Amino acid sequence: MERQRFSPFLLSPFDHFFPPILFLSEVLYFPTQNKQGAIEDLQLGLSRLFKLVPCLTGVADYAHGSDKPNVVEVRPVSANEDTAPLVEIQHYPQYGLPATVNSDDRERGERDWSGAAGNESWRCLTPRFDETTVPAPVFSAQINVLADGVALGLVVNHMVFDGMGNGKIIDLFERCCRDPTTATSSFSFAAEVETRQSLHELGRTRTLPTVNNTSSAVKNEAKQQEQELVPGEGIVYDGTELNYSLIISDEQMRLLKSRCNARLPTIICSLGNEEKGQPKFVSSNDVLTALLWICNAWVQKKEQSSLGVAVNCRERFPKPLPNNYLGNSVAYANCTLSRSELQCLESWDKPHWQQSLCQEIIDNEPILDLLTLMAYRIRCRLFNLDADELGRLAASYYHTPDWSQILVQRCDILVSSLRTWNIFNLDFTPRLGPVQQFEFLPPTSPAGECLIKPARKDRNGNPVWEVMVALPAAEMEQLCRNPLLNWACSDKSPVSYLRSL
């Protein structure tokens, strides 16, 4: 497929959160018997997408002539340059589409556990290229023809696009397949480049924070991170984790949120945190994040557990960014909890908790208070991530002498929510139809990462919350025995990427 020409552009300071060799990998599954028609529609849609977003056909490379080391740009591929293929087609008649959420196949136990230890059949679903060197591809796709449908594997460079940008690329791709005129009217590549330039300008013109005007809490947190964390450490999948899918009914989430908000005034009063302007509620995302944090911290058994929550900041910047901006505009809300705060959970190691009634968990006041407190801690940190703080972050990143040191700091637990992705409401073409199933592939998820997946419904039409969790095998086994998680989840199982026939 033809590569596009475009003018090279520098990636923003916020893009440098991630190394140029970190990729988001995902698969879209289409059940169709007209496989040749599906291939043609996907190829045509991708060709149109590359013309609309030409940088998808380029590479991320270190910029020449920059006044700082390790500044990365996106440029077109040079003549005769060896890089990943834009689009490949592979045939796998020995595999079928994976079972869907709460499908009859899953309930009968006929699912292929291709997320289990030692089984890496998912690797065949995306293009193979050297993922350790720069220049690195911006985008690569592989159309996989299965026995009962088509699976489209996508590899997206995380340094160029964040999670929300990734979702918007899929939205644009669907429009390019179905009605390219609507895609053209909803996206401007020139505006995309200008937005990255504006983030450079924000960092350049803002005053760099100094020791004297930085709060003691911020200084202490920075000092602790400097001592304990290495930039970028552990953010790339190393092949030792299991990836499990947790399914939580919307009814359970509404119950948890209601109980936590009912307890919140008491928690706020006990903290002495009743100032005007402070948040007075916790959201469903806050509660789910707190639940994942508590359960993972209980498993990891560290004296202090660090949490990073990825926050879409497009509307939080001093000058809000366009909603359809594809680049990285994420900041991380960081929180910590100490092992002593988990004392009410210590009895979970005792046998009687393993047989306790589900209702005992949600009615346990100390556990509910802990969940509410952690959800509120997260909410307050999100609340304080405002335009002023983003301006200070932009200045700090911009003035970093070596931009490879901007890399996101690794936390014990990292939670990203992509629930607002619209992927299950997209309808590509009559020959493709809607996406039946969507999965992130393991390279997306290092140990401790929890991805809240796009909103969807089960086979009965009921909304569910789905989370992909990555943990080492021993920790995953303990997590699956956690009573609070067992109460919340209707299903816990290894992620299935293919079904063996």
PyMOL commands that set and color helices and strands:
alter all, ss='L'
color gray80, all
select helices_A, chain A and resi 15-17+35-52+54-57+104-107+121-125+163-178+180-186+189-205+216-228+250-271+284-300+339-349+351-354+358-362+365-383+387-398+403-406+423-425+442-444+473-479+483-488
alter helices_A, ss='H'
color red, helices_A
select strands_A, chain A and resi 9-10+23-30+59-62+72-75+87-92+95-96+136-137+139-146+149-157+241-249+304-312+330-338+413-417+437-440+449-452+456-457+463-472+489-494+499-500
alter strands_A, ss='S'
color yellow, strands_A
deselect
rebuild
show_as cartoon
